[in-house]
Amino acid sequence: MNDTALQLSPITLDRRLMVGGTDYQVTAFPADDCRIDLCIVSSDRDGQVISELSAGLSPGDLINVTAVLTSTLAGLIAMTQPPPPH
């Protein structure tokens, strides 16, 4: 999708996911500068915010940003998990 298409047909996403005991609220909507504002907030069962992530993304960069985040977060998971038992 190009910038003109984004302005003419704005994308709005509002999604809620429950994974285990964690509630994930994902919102994405067009910004004035032709980017997509993305916000992800996770909360525990008591409603306390665990994590927040927000960004302004160019529609043309979504594929590359997804690849970079996937790789980076997979590395962080590997670094922060306890070693497997022997």
C-alpha positions in Angstrom: 0.0 0.0 0.0 1.4 3.4 -0.9 1.0 6.6 1.1 -1.8 7.9 -1.1 -3.8 4.7 -0.7 -3.3 4.9 3.1 -4.7 8.4 3.2 -7.7 7.5 1.0 -8.5 4.2 2.8 -7.2 4.5 6.4 -6.4 1.3 8.2 -7.7 1.1 11.8 -7.0 -2.0 13.8 -8.2 -2.7 17.4 -7.5 -6.1 18.6 -7.5 -7.8 22.0 -5.8 -11.1 22.7 -5.6 -13.2 25.8 -2.5 -15.4 26.1 -2.4 -17.3 29.3 -3.2 -14.8 32.0 -2.0 -11.8 29.9 -4.3 -9.4 28.1 -2.8 -7.8 24.9 -4.4 -4.7 23.4 -3.2 -3.9 19.9 -4.2 -0.7 18.1 -3.0 0.7 14.8 -4.3 3.7 13.0 -3.2 6.2 10.4 -1.1 9.2 11.5 -1.1 12.6 9.9 2.4 12.0 8.5 1.3 9.0 6.3 2.7 6.5 8.9 0.8 4.0 11.0 0.8 4.6 14.7 1.0 1.2 16.5 0.5 0.6 20.2 0.7 -2.7 22.0 -0.1 -2.9 25.7 0.0 -6.0 27.9 -1.7 -6.3 31.3 -1.9 -8.9 33.9 -5.1 -10.3 35.4 -5.3 -7.3 37.8 -5.1 -4.8 35.0 -1.5 -3.8 35.8 0.5 -2.8 32.7 3.3 -5.3 32.1 4.7 -4.0 28.8 4.0 -1.1 26.4 5.3 -0.7 22.9 4.5 2.2 20.5 5.9 3.2 17.2 5.2 5.2 14.0 5.7 2.9 11.0 5.9 3.6 7.3 3.5 1.2 5.5 6.4 0.4 3.0 8.6 -0.6 5.9 6.2 -3.0 7.7 7.8 -6.2 6.2 11.3 -5.2 7.1 10.4 -3.9 10.6 8.6 -7.2 11.2 11.7 -9.2 10.3 13.9 -7.1 12.4 11.6 -7.3 15.5 11.1 -11.0 15.1 14.8 -11.7 14.9 15.6 -9.3 17.8 12.9 -10.5 20.1 13.9 -14.2 19.4 17.4 -13.3 20.4 16.2 -11.6 23.6 14.1 -14.7 24.5 17.2 -16.9 24.1 19.3 -14.6 26.2 16.8 -14.3 29.1 15.7 -17.9 29.4 17.4 -20.2 31.9 19.7 -22.8 30.4 18.1 -26.1 29.7 18.7 -28.9 32.3 21.4 -31.4 31.4 
